[in-house]
Each structure stands twice: as C-alpha cells, then as structure tokens.
Amino acid sequence: MVTSIHRPTKAIINLSAIAQNIKNVLQQLPKGTNLFAVVKADGYGHGAVAVANAAIKGGATGFCVATIDEGIELRESGITQPILILGVVDIAYLHLLSEYDLSFPVATLAWLEKAALVLQAEQLPHPLKVHLKVDTGMGRIGFLNSEAVNQAVHLMEAIPQMQWEGIFTHFATADQADKDYYEIQKKRFLTVLEQLPYQPLFVHDSNSATALWHEPIGNLVRYGIALYGLNPSGKALVEPYELTAALELVSELVQVKQVPKGYGIGYGETYITSKSEWIGTVPIGYADGWLRKLQGFNVLVNGKFCEIVGRVCMDQIMIRLPYEMSVGTKVTLIGKNGNNEITLQQVAEKLETIHYEVACGISPRVPREYIE
C-alpha cells in the first residue's frame, strides 16, 4: 500500500513522549534492570525504527520484535543493541538469526533436537542466542514444566553453536485487578527458576502491566504498550505514574457544504438531515484504519466534538459541523484539539476492542510524522 503524503491525513508521533515514558518506568524499577522496548508490528503502528531510536535516548538497553524480518529491519537501520524475537522461528533461518545477531525463543525439545542435527553440518558466523520460553498459563508457546526446561538446558550445552542467553514467561492477566491467576503463573515460573541447574544472563517475566502493577522477577523488563503512553488495562487499573500518549491522528476539512433538511448522507442513506446542516468531508476512511463501526463517533474541529454522519467510506468520512468552517481547518481524530481530547482508548471502546488493535490498525497509507 502506498503511503499517501499528498493529502492532509497523518499520524503525528511524539518521540519525546516515548523517551519520557521509558525514563519514568526506569525510575520505578530496581537499579540495573534492563529495559527492552517492544517495537513489534512496526512499533504498534508508531514506526519501529523511529521509536527504537527514541527509546535508546530514554534508556532502553534492547528491543523485542515478533519476527525475524522485524529484527532485520532494526539491524539494517543501524540498531546495535540486543534484539529478542518473541515468536517461534523456523529452523530454516538459523543462518539469518546468527548473521543479524537476533536472540530468539525456543519452546520445544523437538525444535532443539532438529536444530542440533542441522548445526552439525552448518557453520554459523556467530553463536545462536536462545531464550527458553516457559508457558506458565498463557497457553501460547513454551515449555510446560521444569523437567522439559532442564532437558532443554542440557541439550543446548551439547550444541557448541548455541548460547543459552535467557529464560522468560508471559502473564495472561497482569493487567487485571484480580491477581489470583497472576500469582499462580508467578509461582509456576519461580518453581522453574528454582530447579534450574544455573541461571542465564537474562531472566524476565515482566511486560508493561507487570512493570506497572507488580514486582518483576529477574533483571529485564519487556516494555510494550506503556512505551507508547497507553494504559495496558484500558481503564481497569490506574497507572501508578504518568504515561504520555505518543500518537495523534489528524486531517483537515477538504469540503464544507450546507445541505437542506431531509438530505441523505453517505452510502445506504443511513443518515438524513433533520434540518439544514453544515457537512464537512474529511479524507480518511476504513482503508486507513478508521473503521465503518465508527459511524456516530466524534472527531474534534475547532475544539468542538463533531459527529461522524453516514457510513464511513473507504477513503472519506462526513461530519456534522456546528457552523460553517473553512476548508483546511484541522480535524483531530485522536489527540487534543482546543480544550477537548479524543483518546485511543475511547476509539477502542466504540469499536469494542482494545487500543493495541486501533494503533496497529492505522494503515501504511497514513504517513507518520515525527516530532520531538
């Protein structure tokens, strides 16, 4: 998809907010804790490379991504800090993992056994850096018990081209008020750690929610959604220190017209004016990630809430204006405008989803503009 730089719609990313969010959490963590900024999915839609560089300024010591390709993108941009892939990787790409110095998770004994056979016939430029993933209750990827983890440790010891760098788990409910299941998972992870023959360089269980509301285990925090100034719980829990949202989504009015009473707006004539009304057109639509379900939601123009009327189109929306406004007037879809604000959380609630999905869903057609 082509990035459309020749229209007024854009996402504005405040890199200073990214850096400050890291500084704020580091002040709360034990001295010497490593912070890996999670920049998967193009930095949750904010732009991975730009976010990574801002994160370094804030004190990040490494990065987490979801795929090999995301890790390569960072390396080719000049990032030299440690990079940990969070998803399962195919044995066919061992050479890439070595060449680009990408750490990665191992979640099964079968994977290690196959890798050992492959490495007998292949010489890599650098040792492979492995983090053993422990499934303590997420049900996604990982070893289920200490016996399997310790077998994995012994298998790695017999593979000269493999280095055991870390061990980690992931909590399913760290962002919820009820801590019962979190405590169950934590106890399972501690049991695995207690039964290890020795510990690797990195031990980590902490995502954003764990860093905010719990006491992390180990010496590394994977800081994800809170890096972007977003509360991991949505609104369920109050963040213990300030998070500054980094993303704004803005556009402009490209046409303003007065239509008579009884005039249909948009596909399907789902909105009909009840009186003579001023209608503004904004060049953003569901192809940009502004989904059809946002009909009836508001945007901000001149500090005033203006309802989206008619169906959201692929490339445009129509809004009801309180009075005639000039073409070129700024429209804020996410962010502050005047004395009012629309947050990603509010958009997510309208869409009956989470703000993670909204941020990641802003399509590549929308250019990202970076400010300090």
N, C-alpha and C positions, 0 to 999 in steps of 0.2 A: 504494500500500500504506500502510495506516495505521500510524503509529508507536505501538507498544503500551507506553504509560507505566504501565499499571496491572498490571504483573507485574514480578517481580524481575530479569528478564534485561536486561542493559545493557552497552554498551561504555563503558569509562572512558578518557578521553583526557587524558594529562598534557601540558598546554600548556607547562609549564616545560621538559619534555624536548625539545619541538620547538624552542624558542628556544635551548636549550643546544647542541643538535646543530648549529645554524647557527653559533653562536659558535665552536664547536670547529673547524669547517671553515674559517671565515674566518681563523682564526689560522694556518692552513697555507697559505693562498693568498696570492699577491702583493698588496701593499697597493694598494687602489683597485679590486680586482676586484669587479664587480657580481655579486650572487647573486640569481638568480630562483628562488624557491621553486615547485616544481611541485605544483600543487594540483588537477590534473585528477581526474576520476572522484570528485568530492566529497572531494578530499584523500585519495585512495587509501582511501576508506571512513572516514576520520577526521573529516570535516566541513570543507569547503573554507573557509568564512568564518572559523570559529574558528581553524583552522590558519594562515590568512593573517595574521590579526591577531597571533598568537603569533610568526609568522615575522618580522614587522616589528620586534617587540621584540628579536628575536635579531640583527637586522641585515640582513634581506632588503631588496633595493632594487627588486624587481619580482616578477612571477609568470608562470608558464606554465600554460595550460589546454589542453584538447583541442578545445573547441568554442566557437562564439560564445556560446551560452547560458550556458556556464560563466563566460565573461568578463563577461557582463552581470550575472550573479548577484553577482560580486565588486564591480562598479561600483555596483550598487544597494544594496550593504551599506555603501558609503562608502569603499571602497578607491580611492585616487587614484594609486598607484604604477603604473608601466608594466605592461601585461599583454600577453603574447605567446601567441597561439593557435598550437598546434603542428600541427593538422590542416589539410587543404585546405578552403578556404571557397568557397562558391558566389558567383558574381558578382552574383547577385540581391540579396545582402545587403551591398553596398558601403556603403549609407547607414547601416546599423547599425554597421558597423566604424568609420565616421567619427564617428557620433553618440556612441558609447561609448568612443572613443579606444582601440581594440583593434588592436595590431600583429598581423600575420599573415604566413604564409609564401606565397611564390609559387614554384611548382615547374616551370612550363612556359611557353614563349614563347606558346603558344596562349592561355593564360589572360590574359597581359598584353595581347595584341592585342585580345581581346574586351573587356577592361576599358577599354582606350583608347577604343573605339567608344562604350561605354556612357557614359563620363565626358564625352564631347563634348556630350551632351545633358542631363547631370545635374550640378547644383552641390551639392557636399557642404559640411557645416558646418566640417569640419576636414580637412586633408590625410590621405591614407591612408598608414600606416606599414608598409613592406614589409621582410620578411627573406627574402632569397633562400635557398632550401634546396638544398644540394648533396648528391646521392646519391653517396657515395664507396664504397659497398659494402653498404649495408643493403638495397637493392632495394625500397624502400618508396615514398617520394616524393622528387623533387628532380631538378635538372639533372645530366647525366652528365659534362659536360666544360666546360673553360674557355671554349671558343668560345660555347656556349649561354649561359653565365653572363654573359659580356661583352655579348652581344646583348641580354640582359635589362636590363643596366645602361643601355645606350643607349636602349632602348625606354622605360624609366622616366624618363629625362631629358627625354623629349618629352611626358610627361604631367604637366601643371602640378599636378594634384591628388594626386600621388603622391610620397612621400618614401622614398628608399632608406635604411632605418634599420639593417639588419643583414644578415649572411650567416652561415650555420651548416651544420653537418653532424651526423650522429649515428653513433656507433660500435656495431657489432654484437657485439663480443667484448671490450670493455674490462673486463668482469668475469671474464675467464678468465686462467688462469696463462700460457697460450701467447699470446705477444704478436705473433706473426708477422702475423696478419691485421689487428690493430690498427695496426701500423706501416705496412702497405700503405694502409689508409684514411687514416691521418695524412699520408702522403706525397702522396696524391691531393689532399687538402684544401689542403696547403701549396702545391702546384702551382697550384691555382685562385687562391689568395690572391696568389701572386707575379705572376700575369698580369692581375690586376685593374687598371683604369685608376687607381683610387684605392680606399681602404677606407671603409666606412660607420662609423657610430657604434659599432655592436656587432659583434664577431666572436666566434663561440663554437662550440666543439666538445665541451664538457665536460658530461656527465651525472654522476650520483653516482659511478659506477665510475671515470670518468676523473679526477674530483676526488680520489678516494681513492688511486688506484694509478698515476696517470700525471701528466705535466706538461701542464696545459691550454694550448691555443692560444687567444690572444685575450684579451678583457677581461670575459668574462661566463661564469658557471657556471650550468647548469640543475640545481638540486639537487632530486632527486626522492625515491627510496625511502629514501635515507640520512637525509633530513629527519625521517622517522618512526622513526629508530633501527634500521633494518633493513639488514643487510649485503647489498649488491646481488648478490654472488656466491653467496648462500646460506651455504655453508660452504667453498667452494673456496679463498677467499683470506681472510687475516686482516686485519681493518681496522686501519689504522695509528694510529688514535686512537679513543677511546671513542665508541660510539653507544649512546644510551639509548632503548630501545623505549618508544613513547608510548602504546600501546594495551593495555588489559586487557579481557577478556570474562568477565563473571561472571553468576551467577544464584544461586538458592537451592533447597534441597530443598523441594518442595511436598507430598510424601507419602513416608512411610517405612513399610515393612511387612516382616514376616518371612514368607517363603513356604517350604513344605516341599520336601524332596528330590523331584526329578522334575517340578518346576513349569515350565511354558513361559513364556518372557518375550518379548513383542513379536510383531509380525506374522510369520507364517510359522513360528513356534515355532523360531526359529533358535538360541535359547539355552535350555537346560534345566538347571535347578539340579542340581548333583551332591550337594548336601546341603542342609539347612535354611540359608537365606541371607537376609540383610537387603538389600532392594532399595529404592533411592531413586529418585524421579521428579523430573526437572529440566525446567522449561518452556522448552526451546529445541529446535529441530529443523531440518530441511533448508530450510524456508521462511525461516529466519533466517540461512541460510548455513552451518549446521552439518550437513554433508552425510552421506548414508547410508553412504558409504565409511568414515566414522569409527567404525563399529561395531568394537569391540575396542580402540579407542584409550582413553586415560585422561583423567580430569579430576582436580582436586585438591579434597579435602574435609578440613578439619582438618589440612592439611599432608600428607595421605596420598593416594597415587595410587589411584584407583578406576576400574575398567574399565567402559566402556560395554557393556552386555549387551543382546542383542536388537537388532533393526533400529532405526536412527534413524527416528523418526516425523516427520511434517511439523512438529509443534509441541512434541514432547516426546522426551526420552531417558530410559532407565532405566540406573541404575548399580548395581554391586555394592558394598555398603558392608562394611567390616571388622567393624563392630559397629553397634548401634542408635545412630542420630544423630537429633537433634531437627529437626522441621520448621522451616524458616527458617535452617538452617545454610548459610553461604556456600559456593558451588561456584565454583571458578575453572576456566574452560575455556582461557583464555590469560592468562598472568601468573604472579605469585608468590603462594604460599599456604604459610605456615609456612616451612620450610627448603627447599622444593622449588619448581620453576618449570616451566611448560609454555610454550614459545615458539611464535610464528607459524611459524618455520622447522620445528619438529617437526610441527606440524599439516600443513604443506605436504608434508613428506616422507611422512606417512601417506597423503595424498591424491595423491601422485605428481605434484605440481605445484610452483609457486613461491609464496613468501609474498605477493608482489604480489596474486596472484589470491585468496588467502584473505582478505586485508584488504579488497579491493574487493568481495568476495562477501558480506560481512556486510550483511544486507539492511536496507532502511529501516525495517522493523518493529522493529528493535532500537534503542532510544533511545541517543543519545550523551550522556554526562555529562562535563562538562569540569572539570578540577581544575588548580590551579597547583602 
